[in-house]
């Protein structure tokens, strides 16, 4: 038979086919093994990633719970602060319709919360202050903030005085509403008014007392002056230097007392101003003559002046204003114990239309404490001072709608500056 039908050929073919099939199966098994290894690696990688992601999710859940807890706590604290604040707090929409109010605002208005929510805030403002609200709201549209004092009407028609601050509420830079906070200052205003009334009564009492005191001192001083002049003019006493020295001491102290009496009278009497048009040259010449009269007794002190040429006239009560400047000149001389320089300067500030006059000295100057208390009545750092000189000057300057400044440095000197409205050029 043909060889392919022989038993050995058929056996060889069977073995060959079995070998090929076995090789294929082995390759498949090997590939499956490799895929199994890769699959295990992928499973481990995926498991690791899932575990990591799960851990992150757990941490994120804990963080979110923590944040939510803190937010709830903050919200509770804010709500407690909002509801229990001792100030009135509210929010409205852009048209002024009330959206939220706190407990204090509700109790102040004496309405229920349901009655207030949805109404317009302007309904609770007193009629005489509504125009003030409208005027401030026009400014608010540019700055989204304003503060002012308002009168609010309660349910029982009682007026409460409120100091309010208002700002805009924004959402993504869009103006969506108004937030306001206010404080009830009604009792404070009443207390201030009572204090002012009490202070006025105290001042009136002091004025009556000082007026009586000045009157009681004036007549004995006149007698002392007359007697001293008679004694000093006696023929025998004129030649006695000891008596003349003592008469000089008496006259000096009488002058001090007379100055105190004048200050007391000025403090208690504030007559209506007699305004006239005065040239600066005439006015400063009067001051210069007064200063020179004093330098006759104290020649060691020099007087210097610096008066600008073209200065407008001033509209003043000449007598009262001279009294004010003479007080300042007296203070300047008292501040200079031995040698020194007194300066009288005047000028014109055209931008502000003000005439300024300065009285300066090179005396002892003032400490910060003395400077802060200089305008207080009956405060004086001088042993012979009565504490009315500078307050009287300020009263006179204020009556003329002027301004009064003091610049001083201890052991260097002091400059008093008075600024007055300018009139026409002369």
Secondary structure, DSSP 8 states (H G I E B T S, - for coil): --GGGSHHHHHHHHHHHHHHHHHHHHHHHHHHHHHHHHHHHHHHHHHHHHHHHHHHHHHHHHHHHHHHHHHHHHHHHHHHHHHH-SSEEEEEETT-BEEEE-HHHHHHHTS-HHHHTTSBGGGGB-HHHHHHHHHHHHHHHHHSEEEEEEEEE-TT--EEEEEEEEEEEEETTEEEEEEEEEEE-HHHHHHHHHHHHHHHHHHHHHHHHHHHHHHHHHHHHHHHHHHHHHHHHSHHHHT-HHHHHHHHHHHHHHHHHHHHHHHHHHHH-------EEE-HHHHHHHHHHHHHHHHTT-TTEEEEEEE-SS---EEE-HHHHHHHHHHHHHHHHHH-SSSEEEEEEEEEETTTTEEEEEEEE-S----HHHHHTTTSTT--SSTT--S-HHHHHHHHHHHTT-EEEEEEETTTEEEEEEEEEB----
